[in-house]
């Protein structure tokens, strides 16, 4: 049940409009997509194609990835995968997403987040995915370090993702002054395939 609810919370198109208007110096106005994959490739679990873009440069969407949420031994997890050719999947249509296979991606073993579930005062659930471990991956000849994290609520998604300088350990992009505060503007939960 919590896994299904989390999937419903994550499935959609999100924007951080209010945050970008209030504090434009620190928060770019972004669109974030979590689109359920149209067929079950990453069993067990529920998989999402994720990417984001500056609202003024939608054709330049970036950070294409797959996130699979699943339950194991009464613990929820979020596992991240990278595409071998992320640009090939930019702004992919639903029919194109149905073509994704395990050969198109690579699991990122260090990019695995435990997810804690909390019941709120209104009896809704809140999901918090955090780890102190750095996620790292290579792209081309470079290695990247990222600190991942999110909080999912019924109509809100907080992103704590930060890029970390591999030499200094300093945060160089992302949620520097606090999380990006996304509000769901389009619900895509009807596209979820069962785990």
C-alpha positions as CSV (number, residue, x, y, z in Angstrom):
1,X,0.0,0.0,0.0
2,X,2.7,2.6,0.9
3,X,4.6,1.8,-2.3
4,X,1.5,2.4,-4.4
5,X,0.8,5.7,-2.7
6,X,4.4,6.8,-3.2
7,X,4.1,5.9,-6.9
8,X,1.0,8.0,-7.1
9,X,2.7,11.0,-5.4
10,X,5.7,10.8,-7.7
11,X,3.9,10.3,-11.0
12,X,3.4,13.7,-12.7
13,X,4.8,16.9,-14.0
14,X,6.0,19.4,-11.3
15,X,7.0,23.0,-11.2
16,X,8.7,25.3,-8.6
17,X,7.0,28.4,-9.9
18,X,6.3,30.1,-6.5
19,X,9.9,29.5,-5.3
20,X,11.4,30.8,-8.5
21,X,9.3,34.0,-8.3
22,X,10.1,34.5,-4.6
23,X,13.8,33.9,-4.8
24,X,14.9,34.0,-8.5
25,X,18.6,34.5,-7.6
26,X,18.8,31.0,-6.1
27,X,16.1,29.0,-7.7
28,X,15.7,28.5,-11.4
29,X,12.1,28.0,-12.6
30,X,12.1,24.3,-13.4
31,X,9.8,21.7,-14.8
32,X,10.4,18.2,-13.5
33,X,8.8,15.1,-15.0
34,X,8.4,11.7,-13.3
35,X,6.7,9.6,-16.0
36,X,5.8,6.0,-15.2
37,X,7.3,3.6,-17.7
38,X,4.6,2.1,-19.9
39,X,5.8,-1.5,-19.4
40,X,7.4,-3.4,-16.6
41,X,11.1,-3.7,-17.3
42,X,12.6,-3.1,-13.9
43,X,10.8,-5.8,-11.8
44,X,10.2,-5.8,-9.0
45,X,9.2,-2.3,-8.5
46,X,7.6,0.7,-10.2
47,X,9.9,2.6,-12.6
48,X,9.8,6.3,-13.7
49,X,11.6,8.1,-16.5
50,X,12.8,11.4,-14.9
51,X,14.2,14.6,-16.4
52,X,14.0,18.3,-15.8
53,X,14.3,21.5,-17.7
54,X,14.4,25.3,-17.3
55,X,10.8,26.4,-18.2
56,X,12.3,28.8,-20.8
57,X,14.4,26.0,-22.4
58,X,12.2,23.0,-22.4
59,X,13.9,21.6,-25.5
60,X,17.1,21.4,-23.5
61,X,15.8,19.0,-20.8
62,X,18.6,17.3,-18.9
63,X,19.3,14.8,-16.1
64,X,17.5,12.0,-17.9
65,X,17.4,9.0,-15.6
66,X,15.3,6.1,-14.3
67,X,14.2,5.8,-10.7
68,X,12.8,2.5,-9.5
69,X,10.9,2.4,-6.2
70,X,10.4,-1.0,-4.6
71,X,9.8,-2.7,-1.3
72,X,12.1,-5.3,0.3
73,X,11.8,-6.7,3.8
74,X,9.3,-4.0,4.8
75,X,11.7,-1.2,3.7
76,X,11.0,1.1,0.7
77,X,13.9,1.9,-1.6
78,X,14.6,4.2,-4.6
79,X,17.2,2.9,-7.0
80,X,18.7,5.2,-9.7
81,X,19.9,4.2,-13.1
82,X,21.7,6.2,-15.8
83,X,21.2,6.1,-19.5
84,X,24.2,5.1,-21.7
85,X,23.0,7.8,-24.1
86,X,20.9,10.3,-22.1
87,X,20.5,12.7,-25.0
88,X,18.8,10.0,-27.1
89,X,15.9,10.0,-24.5
90,X,15.5,13.8,-24.1
91,X,11.7,14.7,-24.1
92,X,10.9,11.1,-25.0
93,X,7.2,10.4,-25.8
94,X,5.3,7.7,-24.1
95,X,5.6,5.4,-27.1
96,X,9.3,6.0,-27.2
97,X,9.6,5.2,-23.5
98,X,8.0,1.8,-24.2
99,X,11.2,0.9,-26.1
100,X,13.5,1.2,-23.0
101,X,15.3,-2.0,-22.1
102,X,17.8,-2.9,-19.5
103,X,20.5,-2.6,-22.2
104,X,19.8,1.1,-22.4
105,X,20.7,1.8,-18.8
106,X,23.2,1.1,-16.1
107,X,22.4,0.6,-12.4
108,X,24.1,3.0,-10.1
109,X,24.9,0.9,-7.0
110,X,25.9,4.0,-4.9
111,X,22.6,5.7,-5.8
112,X,20.3,3.7,-3.6
113,X,18.1,5.6,-1.1
114,X,16.2,4.2,1.8
115,X,12.7,5.7,2.1
116,X,11.1,6.4,5.4
117,X,7.3,6.7,5.7
118,X,5.6,9.1,8.1
119,X,1.9,9.5,8.8
120,X,0.9,13.2,9.0
121,X,-1.8,14.7,11.2
122,X,-4.4,14.6,8.4
123,X,-3.5,10.8,8.0
124,X,-1.8,11.4,4.7
125,X,1.6,9.8,4.2
126,X,4.9,11.6,3.7
127,X,7.9,9.8,2.2
128,X,11.5,10.9,3.0
129,X,14.4,9.5,0.9
130,X,17.8,10.4,2.3
131,X,21.3,9.1,2.7
132,X,24.6,10.5,3.8
133,X,26.4,8.5,1.1
134,X,27.4,10.2,-2.1
135,X,26.1,8.9,-5.4
136,X,28.8,8.8,-8.0
137,X,28.8,7.9,-11.7
138,X,30.9,8.4,-14.8
139,X,29.9,10.1,-18.0
140,X,32.4,10.3,-20.8
141,X,35.8,10.6,-19.1
142,X,34.5,12.4,-16.0
143,X,33.3,11.2,-12.6
144,X,30.4,13.0,-10.9
145,X,29.4,13.1,-7.3
146,X,25.8,13.8,-6.3
147,X,24.0,13.9,-3.0
148,X,20.4,12.7,-3.6
149,X,17.3,13.1,-1.5
150,X,13.6,13.9,-1.8
151,X,10.4,14.3,0.2
152,X,7.2,13.3,-1.5
153,X,3.8,14.5,-0.4
154,X,0.4,14.2,-2.1
155,X,0.9,17.3,-4.3
156,X,4.4,18.4,-3.4
157,X,7.9,17.1,-4.1
158,X,10.9,18.5,-2.4
159,X,14.3,17.8,-4.1
160,X,17.5,17.9,-2.0
161,X,19.8,16.9,-4.9
162,X,23.2,18.6,-4.9
163,X,26.2,18.3,-7.2
164,X,29.4,17.9,-5.3
165,X,32.8,19.0,-6.5
166,X,35.0,15.9,-6.6
167,X,38.1,17.7,-5.5
168,X,36.9,20.1,-2.8
169,X,33.7,18.3,-1.6
170,X,31.8,21.6,-1.9
171,X,28.3,21.9,-3.2
172,X,28.4,23.4,-6.7
173,X,24.8,23.1,-7.9
174,X,21.3,22.2,-6.7
175,X,19.6,22.7,-3.4
176,X,22.2,25.0,-1.9
177,X,19.9,27.1,0.2
178,X,17.3,24.4,0.9
179,X,15.3,22.0,-1.2
180,X,13.7,22.8,-4.6
181,X,9.9,23.0,-3.8
182,X,7.9,21.5,-6.6
183,X,4.2,21.4,-6.9
184,X,2.4,18.8,-9.0
185,X,0.7,20.5,-12.0
186,X,-0.2,17.4,-14.0
187,X,-1.0,14.0,-12.4
188,X,0.2,11.0,-14.3
189,X,-0.7,8.3,-11.8
190,X,-3.2,6.7,-14.2
191,X,-0.1,5.6,-16.2
192,X,1.4,3.5,-13.3
193,X,1.9,-0.2,-14.0
194,X,1.6,-2.5,-11.0
195,X,4.8,-3.7,-9.4
